[in-house]
Amino acid sequence: MSDIVQREELGSFLRSRREATTPVSVGLEPGPRRRTPGLRREELALLAGLSVTWYTWLEQGRDIAVSRQVMNSLARVLQLPPGERAHLFTLAGLAVPADASPVPELDPLLARLVEEFLPKPAYVMNQWWDLLAYNAAYADFLGGLDHRPPAERNILWITFTESRGTGIFLDWAAEARSLVGQFRSHLAHHPDDSRGQELLHVMQASDPKFAELWDQHLVSGFTSSRKCLVHPELGQLQLDYVKLGVADDDHLAMIVFLPADAETTAALEHFRPQPQVAAASV
């Protein structure tokens, strides 16, 4: 979906939800002489804590920046159900925050182990590729992670919707196909997990390439393999990609990138990002 079309879709969707929201449902008097059955723009803007002019531009599809906080405020006032809330975030180009599903507790020793692998990139993820812990080496490959909201610290989201994601793998097409195939397999194993369905909806709406691959009904599993990763400063690196299971939680896994040749070993030894491990709620 082009940026212009997506902005227009966002404006139209907000207008339709505003017109479908009765004043009484948000605590306002219905009042006489209403030309619209729903909320006026100024009423919605006031209730959401926004400028009327800014909100009007949003409905008009103008090229203005939107934030997660603003979308949350609009979704709250409009009382959007989960599906419509997810659609709103998708149209705004934002990853949808996970719902109230329990977040696994990450063993501090596991987080510490991720840091101990420096300068080798390493991270811990759940079954939906949400990053729960990562070291500075891995974060550096992706252009930083701490500045992202927790919902966007997701490997599917980064791989398909951000230019850095497409640039990290020399053979991005093969990586993308494998990732989509694994995602389909995970959905089949966890059909009632709302996070998986939510992520599928977001990815289909956000990226045409993901939607194209999804329609091919690819199915695959994880295999340890050698990959050529591209770092903006270190260049091409040959790394063996290893997945380690977590004994007390089969939904979690640690991924470690091990240097596969002398050149990569030397490059990583001279790569000294500041140690950091971030735990993220998703």
C-alpha positions as CSV (number, residue, x, y, z in Angstrom):
1,M,0.0,0.0,0.0
2,S,1.5,3.4,-1.0
3,D,2.0,6.0,1.7
4,I,-0.7,8.3,0.1
5,V,-3.3,5.6,-0.2
6,Q,-2.5,4.4,3.4
7,R,-2.9,7.9,4.8
8,E,-6.2,8.2,3.0
9,E,-7.3,4.9,4.3
10,L,-6.4,5.9,7.8
11,G,-8.4,9.2,7.5
12,S,-11.4,7.4,6.1
13,F,-11.3,4.7,8.8
14,L,-11.1,7.3,11.6
15,R,-13.9,9.3,10.1
16,S,-16.1,6.2,9.8
17,R,-15.4,5.1,13.4
18,R,-16.0,8.7,14.7
19,E,-19.4,8.9,12.9
20,A,-20.3,5.5,14.4
21,T,-19.5,6.6,18.0
22,T,-22.5,8.2,19.7
23,P,-22.0,11.1,22.1
24,V,-23.8,9.3,24.9
25,S,-21.4,6.3,24.7
26,V,-18.5,8.7,25.6
27,G,-20.4,10.6,28.3
28,L,-21.6,13.6,26.2
29,E,-25.1,15.0,25.9
30,P,-26.6,14.1,22.5
31,G,-27.8,17.7,22.1
32,P,-30.1,19.2,19.3
33,R,-29.1,20.2,15.8
34,R,-26.4,17.6,15.1
35,R,-25.5,17.3,11.5
36,T,-23.6,14.0,12.2
37,P,-25.0,11.0,14.1
38,G,-21.7,10.5,15.8
39,L,-19.0,12.6,17.4
40,R,-17.8,15.9,15.9
41,R,-14.1,16.3,15.1
42,E,-13.6,18.8,17.9
43,E,-15.3,16.4,20.4
44,L,-13.1,13.5,19.5
45,A,-10.0,15.7,19.5
46,L,-10.8,17.1,22.9
47,L,-11.5,13.6,24.4
48,A,-8.3,12.3,22.9
49,G,-6.2,15.3,24.1
50,L,-5.4,16.4,20.5
51,S,-5.4,19.7,18.6
52,V,-8.6,20.0,16.4
53,T,-6.5,21.2,13.5
54,W,-4.0,18.3,13.8
55,Y,-6.8,15.7,14.0
56,T,-8.5,17.3,11.0
57,W,-5.3,17.0,9.0
58,L,-5.2,13.3,10.1
59,E,-8.7,12.7,8.7
60,Q,-7.8,14.5,5.6
61,G,-4.9,12.1,4.9
62,R,-2.2,14.7,5.2
63,D,1.5,13.6,5.6
64,I,1.9,14.1,9.4
65,A,3.7,12.0,11.9
66,V,1.6,9.8,14.2
67,S,2.7,8.2,17.4
68,R,1.7,5.1,19.4
69,Q,0.4,7.3,22.2
70,V,-2.0,9.2,19.8
71,M,-3.3,6.0,18.3
72,N,-3.9,4.5,21.7
73,S,-5.9,7.7,22.7
74,L,-8.0,7.6,19.6
75,A,-8.7,3.8,20.0
76,R,-9.7,4.4,23.6
77,V,-12.1,7.2,22.9
78,L,-13.6,5.4,19.9
79,Q,-13.9,2.2,22.0
80,L,-12.4,0.1,19.1
81,P,-12.6,-3.7,19.5
82,P,-9.2,-5.6,19.2
83,G,-9.6,-6.2,15.4
84,E,-10.3,-2.6,14.6
85,R,-7.6,-1.4,17.0
86,A,-5.1,-3.6,15.2
87,H,-6.3,-2.2,11.8
88,L,-5.9,1.4,13.1
89,F,-2.3,0.7,14.1
90,T,-1.5,-1.0,10.9
91,L,-2.8,1.9,8.8
92,A,-0.7,4.2,10.9
93,G,2.4,2.2,10.1
94,L,2.9,1.0,13.7
95,A,3.3,-2.5,15.1
96,V,0.4,-3.4,17.2
97,P,1.1,-3.9,20.9
98,A,0.4,-7.3,22.2
99,D,-2.7,-7.8,24.2
100,A,-2.9,-8.8,27.8
101,S,-1.4,-12.3,27.2
102,P,1.1,-13.2,29.9
103,V,4.7,-12.3,29.2
104,P,7.2,-15.0,30.1
105,E,9.5,-14.2,32.9
106,L,13.1,-14.2,31.6
107,D,15.6,-16.0,33.8
108,P,18.2,-13.4,34.8
109,L,20.9,-16.0,34.1
110,L,19.7,-16.4,30.6
111,A,19.8,-12.6,30.0
112,R,23.3,-12.7,31.5
113,L,24.4,-15.5,29.1
114,V,23.3,-13.4,26.2
115,E,25.7,-10.7,27.3
116,E,28.5,-13.2,27.9
117,F,28.5,-14.1,24.2
118,L,29.8,-10.7,23.2
119,P,31.2,-9.8,20.7
120,K,29.2,-12.6,19.1
121,P,25.6,-11.5,18.3
122,A,23.0,-13.3,20.5
123,Y,19.4,-12.9,21.5
124,V,16.4,-14.6,23.2
125,M,13.1,-14.7,21.5
126,N,9.6,-16.3,22.0
127,Q,7.7,-18.3,19.4
128,W,6.5,-15.1,17.7
129,W,10.0,-13.7,17.2
130,D,9.5,-11.0,19.9
131,L,12.9,-10.1,21.2
132,L,13.0,-10.6,25.0
133,A,16.8,-10.0,25.4
134,Y,19.6,-9.2,23.1
135,N,23.2,-8.1,23.4
136,A,24.8,-5.0,21.9
137,A,26.4,-6.8,19.0
138,Y,23.0,-8.1,17.7
139,A,21.4,-4.7,18.3
140,D,24.2,-3.0,16.4
141,F,23.5,-5.2,13.3
142,L,19.9,-3.9,13.3
143,G,20.9,-0.2,13.8
144,G,19.9,-0.2,17.4
145,L,16.9,-1.7,19.3
146,D,16.5,0.1,22.6
147,H,15.0,3.2,20.9
148,R,12.2,1.1,19.4
149,P,8.9,0.5,21.2
150,P,8.7,-3.0,22.6
151,A,6.0,-4.1,20.0
152,E,8.5,-3.3,17.2
153,R,11.3,-5.3,18.7
154,N,10.1,-8.2,16.6
155,I,12.2,-10.0,14.0
156,L,9.3,-10.4,11.5
157,W,8.5,-6.7,11.7
158,I,12.1,-5.6,11.3
159,T,12.9,-8.1,8.5
160,F,10.0,-7.1,6.3
161,T,9.1,-3.5,7.1
162,E,12.5,-1.8,7.6
163,S,15.3,-1.2,5.2
164,R,17.9,-2.3,7.8
165,G,16.1,-5.6,8.0
166,T,16.3,-6.2,4.3
167,G,20.0,-5.3,4.3
168,I,21.3,-7.5,7.1
169,F,21.2,-10.8,5.1
170,L,23.1,-11.1,1.8
171,D,20.4,-13.6,0.6
172,W,17.4,-11.8,2.0
173,A,14.9,-13.6,-0.2
174,A,15.9,-17.0,1.2
175,E,15.8,-15.7,4.7
176,A,12.3,-14.1,4.1
177,R,10.9,-17.4,2.7
178,S,12.3,-19.4,5.6
179,L,10.9,-17.0,8.2
180,V,7.4,-17.0,6.6
181,G,7.4,-20.8,6.4
182,Q,8.4,-21.1,10.1
183,F,5.7,-18.5,11.1
184,R,3.0,-20.5,9.3
185,S,4.1,-23.7,11.1
186,H,4.1,-21.9,14.5
187,L,0.5,-20.6,13.8
188,A,-0.6,-24.2,13.2
189,H,0.9,-25.3,16.5
190,H,-0.6,-22.3,18.4
191,P,-3.9,-21.6,16.7
192,D,-5.5,-20.0,19.8
193,D,-2.6,-17.6,20.7
194,S,-3.9,-14.1,20.0
195,R,-0.4,-12.7,19.5
196,G,0.2,-14.9,16.5
197,Q,-3.1,-13.9,14.8
198,E,-2.5,-10.3,15.6
199,L,1.0,-10.4,14.1
200,L,-0.3,-12.1,11.0
201,H,-2.9,-9.4,10.5
202,V,-0.3,-6.7,10.9
203,M,2.3,-8.3,8.6
204,Q,-0.2,-8.9,5.8
205,A,-1.4,-5.4,5.9
206,S,2.0,-3.8,6.3
207,D,4.2,-5.4,3.7
208,P,3.2,-6.6,0.2
209,K,6.2,-9.0,0.0
210,F,5.1,-10.8,3.2
211,A,1.6,-11.0,1.9
212,E,2.9,-12.5,-1.4
213,L,5.0,-15.1,0.4
214,W,2.1,-15.9,2.8
215,D,-0.2,-16.7,-0.1
216,Q,2.3,-19.3,-1.3
217,H,1.6,-21.4,1.8
218,L,5.2,-21.9,2.6
219,V,5.9,-24.3,5.5
220,S,9.4,-24.8,7.0
221,G,11.2,-25.4,10.2
222,F,14.3,-24.0,11.8
223,T,17.6,-25.4,10.7
224,S,21.1,-24.4,11.9
225,S,22.9,-23.0,8.9
226,R,25.7,-20.7,7.7
227,K,24.6,-17.2,6.7
228,C,26.3,-14.2,5.2
229,L,25.3,-11.2,7.2
230,V,26.1,-7.6,6.2
231,H,27.3,-5.1,8.8
232,P,27.5,-1.4,7.8
233,E,31.0,-1.1,9.2
234,L,32.4,-4.6,9.3
235,G,31.1,-5.6,5.9
236,Q,30.2,-9.2,5.0
237,L,30.5,-11.8,7.8
238,Q,30.2,-15.5,7.6
239,L,28.3,-16.7,10.6
240,D,26.9,-20.1,11.8
241,Y,23.4,-19.5,13.1
242,V,22.6,-21.8,16.1
243,K,19.4,-22.1,18.0
244,L,19.4,-23.3,21.7
245,G,16.3,-24.4,23.5
246,V,15.4,-23.2,27.0
247,A,14.8,-26.2,29.3
248,D,12.1,-24.8,31.4
249,D,10.1,-22.9,28.7
250,D,9.7,-24.5,25.2
251,H,8.3,-21.2,23.9
252,L,11.7,-19.5,24.3
253,A,14.9,-19.9,22.4
254,M,18.4,-18.4,22.3
255,I,20.0,-17.7,19.0
256,V,23.8,-17.3,18.7
257,F,25.8,-16.3,15.7
258,L,29.2,-18.0,15.7
259,P,32.0,-16.9,13.4
260,A,32.5,-19.4,10.6
261,D,35.9,-18.3,9.3
262,A,39.1,-16.6,10.4
263,E,38.2,-13.3,8.8
264,T,34.8,-13.1,10.6
265,T,36.5,-14.1,13.9
266,A,39.0,-11.3,13.5
267,A,36.3,-8.7,12.5
268,L,34.2,-9.5,15.6
269,E,37.2,-9.5,17.9
270,H,37.8,-5.9,16.9
271,F,34.1,-5.0,17.2
272,R,33.5,-3.7,20.8
273,P,30.0,-2.4,21.3
274,Q,29.1,-1.4,24.8
275,P,27.6,-4.4,26.7
276,Q,23.9,-4.1,27.1
277,V,21.0,-6.5,27.6
278,A,17.5,-5.3,27.2
279,A,14.5,-7.2,28.5
280,A,11.3,-6.2,26.7
281,S,7.7,-6.7,27.5
282,V,5.6,-7.3,24.4
